[in-house]
Amino acid sequence: MAGSDENNPGVIGPSQEVGLRAGARGKFARATGQNRRALSIVNRDVVGAPPFPCAVKKRPLSQKFAADMASKQQMKPEVPNESDDFTIIDLDDPKESNDTEVPMFERHVEAMLEEIDRMEEVEMEDIAEGPFLDIDNGDKKNPLAVVEYIDDLYKFYRKAECTGCVPPNYMAQQHDINEKMRAILIDWLIEVHYKFELMEETLYLTVNVIDRFLTVHQVVRKKLQLVGITAMLLACKYEEVSVPVVEDLILISDKAYSRKEVLDMVCDSTLCLINILRSIRKKGDTYIHLDLQEKLMINTLQFNLSSPTPYVFMRRFLKAAQSNKKLELLSFFMIELCLVEYEMLKFPPSLLAAAAIFTAQCTIGGFKHWSKTCEWYTNYKEEQLVDCSRMMVTFHQKAGTGKLTGVQRKYCTSKYGYAAKTEPATFLLEAKS
């Protein structure tokens, strides 16, 4: 077998390469009269060398000679000669390696650390600028929460509430009814809503439909209750799965109106609306249709029942307030007190919802509380809510007195957590300058 080139400095022979790859029992053929060196010494000589058959050095280099050269370089740095065609490296001491060339993995680690530091600085800047919680973070996997476009929805609601609001002085154009009659009607409808166990959305839409209808249509006082019944029937058809039967509405109105008045005439346009809102209900072979009053109302509203009400904003703002059941019930108590009051029409639905939550938080906590998260998601600062909140405290104080106690009695039940029995936040009135 041919002699090995392992002592030939800097050269990796083919037999060595094959032997290393094949792992031939750890032995190589050795030249005559030469001792075989340890594999570790061979490996140190070829570390960092280019693949075969490139040469690493031009002459033999022992460990002792390399150490002497390294010590001389430490004592007196030599100016590199461009004519030299080799580089001396002490592989036993990693500090003596080439400092100008940083290994790739070290550069990657340094780049990653710099990026992490930069991201932490950006996050700290974001926290300093906007210290509010992401209330939708826990609902990202809930398709019903529509996290992807929930912000766009409420931007649309903000714009739409302006068109859905009624003039705060519309009652001036009514000749036979006034604000007090409206309050009596709505207080009665709140009791009807509670008796039929309807959805919360239905009540707010009912009040919205009544106000929008009275804004553009003259109504005599004898027909005002009919307007209320019809508005609730429309709201039920829009929101509810099961709509109350007309006979029950007639009965609860103390038979003030006959069946013929409630269910009388039909037109093609109202039939179209019925099909869209699933408002046709079958009894045997007889269909019950909308009456003339319902036809008049829906045409007056131009078939638009999608105006955002305070309820739409209440759900979003309560989430921002991280509410519990007590805060939620007390907030709805405040907002329903406002439904009865005609003077609260001057506030947009979003501000009413925000002020109701702010008032409820103050009532429970005993001090003013409006977090940055609430401010961010409601777009209202505490200063913008104070006036409306003080009016709500006044309504809370007198809720149990007088003749209109429908909301008070509703929220004095266990179902609504006895929210009406909570002491009013009178310190908000005292803070008024």
C-alpha positions in Angstrom: 0.0 0.0 0.0 1.4 3.4 -0.9 2.8 5.7 1.8 0.7 8.3 3.4 1.1 12.0 2.8 -0.1 12.9 6.2 3.4 14.4 7.1 3.5 16.3 3.9 2.6 19.7 5.3 -0.6 21.3 4.2 -1.6 18.6 1.7 -4.6 16.4 2.1 -4.0 13.3 0.0 -6.8 11.4 -1.8 -6.2 8.4 0.3 -6.7 10.4 3.4 -9.9 11.9 2.1 -11.3 8.6 1.2 -10.1 7.1 4.5 -11.8 9.9 6.5 -15.1 9.6 4.6 -15.1 5.8 4.7 -13.9 5.6 8.3 -11.6 2.7 7.6 -11.0 1.6 11.2 -9.2 4.8 12.1 -5.9 3.8 10.5 -4.0 5.0 7.5 -1.0 3.6 5.7 2.1 5.2 7.1 5.3 6.0 5.3 8.5 4.0 6.1 10.5 5.4 9.0 7.8 7.9 10.0 5.6 7.8 13.0 1.8 8.3 12.6 0.5 11.5 14.1 -2.7 11.8 16.1 -5.8 12.6 14.1 -6.5 15.7 16.3 -3.2 17.2 15.2 -4.0 16.5 11.6 -7.4 18.1 12.0 -5.9 21.2 13.6 -3.7 21.7 10.6 -6.5 21.6 8.1 -9.2 23.5 10.0 -10.5 26.3 7.9 -8.6 25.1 4.8 -10.3 25.0 1.5 -11.3 21.6 0.1 -8.9 19.3 -1.6 -6.6 19.8 -3.4 -5.8 23.4 -2.3 -2.7 23.9 -0.2 -2.9 25.5 3.3 0.8 26.3 3.8 4.0 26.3 1.8 6.2 24.8 4.5 6.0 22.5 7.6 4.7 24.2 10.7 5.0 22.6 14.1 3.2 23.6 17.2 6.3 24.9 18.9 7.2 27.0 15.9 3.7 28.4 15.7 3.7 29.3 19.4 7.0 31.1 19.1 5.7 33.1 16.1 2.5 34.0 18.0 4.5 35.3 21.0 6.7 37.4 18.8 3.6 38.9 17.1 2.2 39.8 20.5 5.4 41.5 21.5 6.0 43.4 18.3 3.4 43.5 15.6 4.7 42.8 12.1 3.7 44.7 9.0 2.3 42.1 6.7 4.3 41.6 3.5 2.2 41.4 0.4 4.7 39.0 -1.1 4.0 36.4 1.6 1.7 33.7 0.3 0.8 32.1 3.6 -0.9 33.1 6.9 0.1 31.8 10.3 -2.8 31.0 12.6 -2.6 29.5 16.1 -5.7 27.3 16.1 -5.2 26.4 19.7 -6.0 30.0 20.8 -9.3 31.3 19.2 -8.3 34.8 20.2 -5.5 34.8 17.7 -7.8 34.1 14.8 -8.6 36.8 12.2 -10.5 39.6 14.0 -11.6 41.4 10.9 -13.8 38.6 9.8 -16.7 37.8 12.1 -18.3 34.4 11.8 -21.7 34.3 10.1 -23.6 32.9 13.1 -22.2 35.7 15.3 -23.4 38.3 12.8 -26.9 36.7 12.8 -27.1 36.7 16.6 -26.0 40.4 16.8 -28.5 41.4 14.1 -31.3 39.5 16.0 -30.4 41.2 19.3 -30.4 44.6 17.7 -33.8 43.9 16.1 -35.2 42.8 19.4 -33.9 45.9 21.1 -35.4 48.0 18.4 -38.8 46.3 18.6 -38.8 46.7 22.4 -38.2 50.5 22.0 -41.0 50.7 19.5 -43.4 48.9 21.8 -42.4 51.1 24.7 -43.1 54.2 22.5 -46.5 52.7 21.6 -47.4 52.1 25.2 -46.4 55.7 26.1 -48.5 57.1 23.3 -51.6 54.9 23.6 -52.0 53.1 27.0 -55.2 51.3 26.2 -56.1 47.6 25.9 -56.9 45.6 22.8 -60.4 44.5 23.8 -60.7 42.3 20.7 -57.5 40.3 21.3 -59.4 37.5 23.0 -62.0 37.2 20.2 -59.6 36.8 17.2 -60.7 33.1 16.8 -64.4 33.9 17.3 -66.0 34.4 13.8 -69.1 36.0 15.4 -67.0 38.8 16.8 -65.9 39.9 13.3 -62.7 41.3 14.7 -61.3 41.9 11.2 -63.8 44.7 10.5 -65.4 45.6 13.8 -63.6 49.0 13.7 -65.0 49.7 10.3 -68.5 48.8 11.5 -68.4 51.3 14.3 -67.0 54.0 12.0 -70.0 53.5 9.8 -72.3 53.6 12.9 -70.7 56.9 13.9 -71.6 58.4 10.5 -75.1 56.8 10.4 -76.1 58.0 13.8 -76.0 61.5 12.5 -78.6 60.8 9.9 -80.7 58.7 12.3 -80.9 61.4 15.0 -84.1 63.4 15.3 -84.3 67.1 15.9 -84.4 67.8 19.7 -87.3 70.2 19.2 -89.5 68.2 16.8 -92.4 68.2 19.3 -92.9 71.9 18.6 -94.6 71.1 15.2 -97.0 68.7 16.8 -100.3 70.4 17.6 -102.2 67.8 19.6 -99.4 66.0 21.5 -96.5 67.1 23.7 -93.4 65.9 25.5 -95.3 64.5 28.5 -97.5 62.4 26.3 -94.5 60.9 24.6 -92.9 60.1 28.0 -96.2 58.4 29.1 -96.2 56.3 25.9 -92.6 55.2 26.2 -92.9 54.4 29.9 -95.9 52.2 29.1 -94.0 50.5 26.2 -91.1 49.7 28.5 -93.6 47.7 30.6 -95.0 46.0 27.6 -91.5 45.1 26.4 -90.7 43.7 29.9 -94.0 41.7 30.0 -93.5 40.1 26.6 -89.8 39.4 27.4 -88.6 40.9 24.2 -85.0 41.5 23.2 -83.2 44.6 24.4 -82.6 45.8 20.8 -86.4 45.8 20.2 -87.1 48.5 22.8 -84.4 50.9 21.5 -85.6 50.5 17.9 -89.2 51.0 19.0 -88.3 54.4 20.5 -86.2 55.4 17.5 -89.1 54.5 15.1 -91.6 56.5 17.2 -89.4 59.7 17.3 -88.6 59.5 13.6 -92.2 59.0 12.7 -93.4 61.9 14.9 -90.8 64.1 13.4 -92.4 64.1 10.0 -96.1 63.2 10.6 -98.8 64.9 12.5 -100.5 62.6 15.1 -103.6 63.2 17.2 -103.5 62.1 20.8 -106.1 59.4 20.3 -103.8 57.7 17.8 -100.6 58.1 19.8 -100.9 54.7 21.5 -101.6 53.1 18.1 -98.3 54.7 16.9 -96.5 53.1 19.8 -98.0 49.6 19.2 -97.3 49.8 15.5 -93.7 50.9 16.1 -93.2 48.0 18.5 -94.7 45.5 16.0 -92.3 46.8 13.3 -89.3 46.5 15.7 -90.3 43.0 16.6 -90.5 42.0 13.0 -87.0 43.4 12.5 -85.3 42.1 15.6 -87.2 39.2 17.1 -87.5 35.6 16.1 -91.0 35.2 17.4 -93.3 38.2 16.9 -96.1 38.9 19.5 -99.6 38.2 18.1 -101.7 41.2 17.3 -104.4 40.1 19.7 -102.0 40.4 22.6 -101.1 43.9 21.6 -104.8 44.9 21.4 -105.5 43.3 24.8 -102.6 45.0 26.5 -103.7 48.4 25.1 -107.0 47.9 27.0 -108.8 47.2 23.7 -108.4 50.9 22.8 -108.3 49.8 19.1 -110.1 47.1 17.2 -108.6 44.4 15.2 -109.8 46.1 12.0 -107.8 49.2 12.9 -104.7 47.3 13.6 -105.0 44.8 10.7 -106.9 46.4 7.8 -105.3 47.2 4.5 -102.6 45.7 2.5 -100.4 47.1 -0.3 -97.7 45.5 -2.5 -94.9 47.5 -0.9 -95.7 46.4 2.6 -96.0 42.8 1.4 -92.5 43.1 0.0 -91.3 44.3 3.4 -93.1 41.5 5.1 -91.3 38.9 3.1 -87.9 40.5 3.7 -88.4 40.7 7.5 -90.2 37.4 7.7 -93.2 39.2 9.1 -95.9 37.0 7.6 -97.3 34.6 10.1 -99.6 31.8 9.0 -102.7 30.7 11.0 -104.3 27.8 9.2 -105.1 29.2 5.7 -105.3 32.8 6.8 -102.5 35.3 6.5 -102.3 38.2 8.9 -101.0 41.3 7.2 -99.8 44.8 8.1 -102.4 47.4 8.8 -102.8 50.8 7.2 -101.0 52.5 10.1 -98.0 50.2 9.7 -98.0 50.8 6.0 -98.0 54.6 6.7 -95.3 54.4 9.2 -92.9 52.2 7.1 -93.4 54.4 4.1 -92.8 57.5 6.2 -89.5 56.0 7.4 -88.6 55.0 3.8 -88.2 51.4 4.9 -85.1 52.4 6.9 -85.0 50.5 10.2 -81.2 50.2 10.4 -80.4 53.4 12.3 -77.9 52.8 15.1 -79.5 53.1 18.5 -77.8 53.5 21.9 -77.9 49.8 22.3 -75.5 49.3 19.4 -72.9 51.4 21.2 -73.6 50.1 24.6 -72.4 46.6 23.8 -69.1 47.9 22.4 -68.5 50.4 25.1 -69.3 47.9 27.9 -66.6 45.6 26.4 -64.1 48.5 26.5 -65.0 49.1 30.1 -64.4 45.4 30.9 -67.8 45.4 32.6 -69.3 42.9 35.0 -73.0 42.1 35.4 -73.5 44.8 37.9 -72.0 47.5 35.8 -73.9 46.3 32.8 -77.3 46.3 34.4 -76.8 49.7 36.1 -75.7 51.1 32.7 -78.8 49.9 31.0 -80.9 51.3 33.8 -79.3 54.7 33.2 -79.9 54.6 29.5 -83.5 53.5 29.8 -84.2 56.4 32.1 -83.1 58.6 29.3 -85.4 56.9 26.7 -88.4 58.4 28.6 -87.0 61.9 28.8 -87.6 64.0 25.7 -84.8 66.4 26.5 -82.2 63.7 26.1 -82.8 63.7 22.3 -80.2 66.4 22.0 -77.4 63.9 22.7 -76.4 61.4 20.0 -76.8 57.7 20.8 -73.1 57.1 21.1 -72.7 59.9 23.7 -75.7 58.6 25.7 -74.2 55.1 25.8 -70.8 56.4 26.9 -72.3 58.7 29.5 -74.5 55.9 30.9 -71.4 53.7 31.4 -69.5 56.6 32.9 -72.3 57.4 35.4 -72.7 53.7 36.3 -68.9 53.4 37.0 -69.1 56.5 39.2 -72.1 55.2 41.0 -70.5 51.9 41.8 -67.0 53.2 42.6 -68.0 56.4 44.4 -65.5 58.4 42.3 -65.0 59.6 38.8 -63.5 56.8 36.6 -63.0 56.9 32.9 -60.0 54.8 31.6 -57.9 55.5 28.6 -59.3 52.4 27.0 -62.9 53.7 27.4 -61.8 57.0 26.0 -60.1 55.4 23.0 -63.0 53.2 22.0 -65.8 55.7 22.7 -64.0 58.7 21.3 -65.3 60.7 24.2 -63.3 62.3 27.0 -64.6 62.6 30.5 -65.2 66.3 30.1 -67.6 65.6 27.2 -69.7 63.2 29.3 -70.1 65.2 32.5 -73.1 67.3 31.5 -75.1 64.3 30.2 -74.0 62.2 33.2 -75.3 64.8 35.7 -78.7 64.7 34.0 -78.7 60.9 34.4 -78.0 61.3 38.1 -80.9 63.6 38.4 -83.2 61.1 36.6 -81.9 58.4 39.0 -82.8 60.5 42.0 -86.4 61.0 41.0 -86.9 57.5 39.3 -88.9 56.2 42.2 -91.2 59.2 42.5 -93.9 60.5 40.3 -96.2 58.6 37.9 -93.7 57.3 35.4 -92.0 54.5 37.3 -91.9 51.8 34.7 -88.1 51.7 34.5 -87.7 51.9 38.3 -90.0 48.9 38.9 -88.4 46.9 36.1 -84.9 47.3 37.6 -86.1 46.7 41.1 -86.5 43.0 40.3 -84.0 40.2 40.9 -83.8 39.6 37.1 -82.1 43.0 36.7 -80.0 42.8 39.9 -82.0 45.4 41.8 -80.0 48.0 39.9 -82.5 50.7 40.6 -81.9 50.4 44.4 -78.3 51.6 44.0 -77.6 55.0 45.6 -77.2 57.8 43.0 -73.8 59.3 42.4 -74.7 62.7 43.9 -71.1 63.8 44.1 -71.2 64.4 40.4 -73.9 67.1 41.0 -71.9 68.6 43.8 -68.8 68.9 41.6 -70.7 71.1 39.3 -69.2 74.6 39.3 
